[in-house]
Amino acid sequence: MFKDNLEDTISAISTAQGQGGIGIVRLSGKKALAVADKIFIPFGKTKPADFKSYTVHYGKICDNGEVIDEAILTLMRKPRSYTREDVVEINCHGGILALGKVLDLTLKHGARLASPGEFTQRAFLNGRIDLAQAEAVIDIIRAKTDSALKVSLGQLSGGLSCEINKIRKQVLDILVSIEAGIDFPEEDIGQQDLVKIFLELTAIDTKLNKLLDGSACGRILREGIQVVICGRPNVGKSSLLNALLKKERSIVTAVAGTTRDTIEEMLDIKGIPVKIVDTAGILKPRNLIERKAVLRSRAQVRLADLVVILFDASQRLNAQDKKLIQEVKNKKVIAVINKIDLKARIEKDQISRVFPLVVQLCAKKSQNINLLEDALSDFVYQGKLFAQEFTLVSNLRHIQALRNTRKLIRQTKAALGDKLPPECIGQLLKDACVYLDGILGRSFPEDLLERIFADFCIGK
């Protein structure tokens, strides 16, 4: 099915919809140049089919002599293009109407509208990138922070693929040794060889552990974490949200219960994409609106990856504080004692006994906000410093495949110890290779590709 589609020439708008200075219509395939010849009139005698690769040309887009738009045409001839096919990009004025007319012309003259991610899919099917690199493309587009972008760029450049290929080669080398014992039983694998194979499997296990150790961090950098601020009324939740955002997002007053609904914002804390949620502090609703606010706040706390519970340093713990402590004590929590600029009356030891991590700050004056940001960063990185060149695995599909590979490697070690037949050991290693190949796309079911590329935007 996918190979058959490679015969088509595809076209799509590759820039975001809406008004803009420039918009791009991209074509890829055997007829890309023929389509360009029919719609692009250059200010010169040479036709697009005769343009040199990696050249840019100024002209007009025309439909039966009628000028549709002025445009710049860029040509990249196969195989040195994104898809390893002839690729034409038409840069015209941005805007739904102008771009739509140019796109319609390409379809009228022989192209087909591209499916989501079909350009990247062709780059994979034509062997320019592997599947792990293809998946990194969408992560680059969706990256919310510099750190997330660096992880995705590292995967696109082949960092993860290189590590997987190294592990795969080690597994195959061991498999060759095992298969030699099956094919030539007279050359039985000696004890010395078994010890060597066991050590090699242990080395593979260590590499897989290293990749998986960073996967929790990689997942957070890719998808972000949800942090919920909770606390009784008037402890400074909205002031804390404003301090973290470094702008006045929430209304702050001395009146308890000013915040009646959850307020959500995205922010970048030390490269970590954080969805921060400020909740209503009402614990005893007086009417239907307040009851709904309480229910919504509690739902946000249940869904949170991390809860920041606020206390007022100038007041002793009351029944509302103690009730909230009981509600969140089984969650991952950072306790924050706010208003440290006021005279302290709070029982700090009662908080520290329940929550190991306690930060003291003044949200209104943005004092010690960096300590909370450090605590959030430590929660993500778990006290581990990952070197810039370290490969962080962020894709759930890759993580599951690596876990299955590690499980099979450990089963192989156990099988060696139990002196199982070499055929059993060899099969375990072959199964491990299947999972590694799945990450790279060496073997793949069509429905897998459909699921992966369905998440892409059209035009990429």
Number of C-alpha atoms within 10 A of each C-alpha: 6 13 10 7 11 18 11 18 24 26 29 29 24 17 20 15 12 11 13 12 9 14 24 24 21 25 33 31 23 18 20 28 23 16 22 23 17 17 22 26 23 19 11 9 7 12 16 23 13 9 16 12 16 11 11 15 19 16 15 20 24 17 16 7 9 9 13 17 18 18 23 18 25 20 24 22 22 16 13 14 18 20 25 21 24 22 28 25 24 28 22 22 19 19 17 15 12 15 26 14 15 25 22 15 20 25 18 13 16 15 24 18 19 20 18 19 22 27 28 24 26 23 20 22 18 17 12 18 23 20 26 23 27 23 24 22 19 20 23 19 13 14 21 21 19 15 19 26 20 18 26 32 18 21 25 23 13 18 19 23 22 14 14 21 14 13 19 19 12 16 21 17 14 18 21 13 16 24 17 15 17 17 10 10 10 8 10 13 16 10 9 9 13 17 13 13 20 20 13 17 20 15 14 21 19 13 17 20 15 14 21 21 14 20 20 18 22 25 19 18 27 25 20 23 19 21 22 27 29 27 24 25 23 22 24 27 30 27 25 24 22 20 19 20 16 11 10 13 15 16 10 17 13 10 9 15 16 17 22 17 19 17 17 16 13 15 18 16 17 14 16 24 23 22 18 23 25 26 27 29 27 23 21 10 13 9 8 9 11 19 16 14 21 22 13 16 24 19 11 21 22 15 13 21 16 21 24 26 24 26 27 24 24 17 15 14 17 10 10 15 20 13 12 16 18 10 13 19 12 10 14 15 23 21 24 25 23 26 23 16 14 12 10 14 12 17 12 15 9 11 20 12 9 15 19 10 14 19 17 19 21 22 25 17 13 15 16 15 17 13 14 20 14 13 17 20 16 13 16 18 17 13 10 12 10 12 8 11 10 15 23 28 24 26 19 13 13 20 19 14 18 22 16 16 23 22 14 22 24 18 15 22 21 14 16 18 12 9 12 12 12 19 12 15 22 20 16 21 21 16 15 23 19 17 23 24 18 18 25 22 21 12 13 14 9 10 8 12 14 15 10 17 21 14 12 21 17 20 23 21
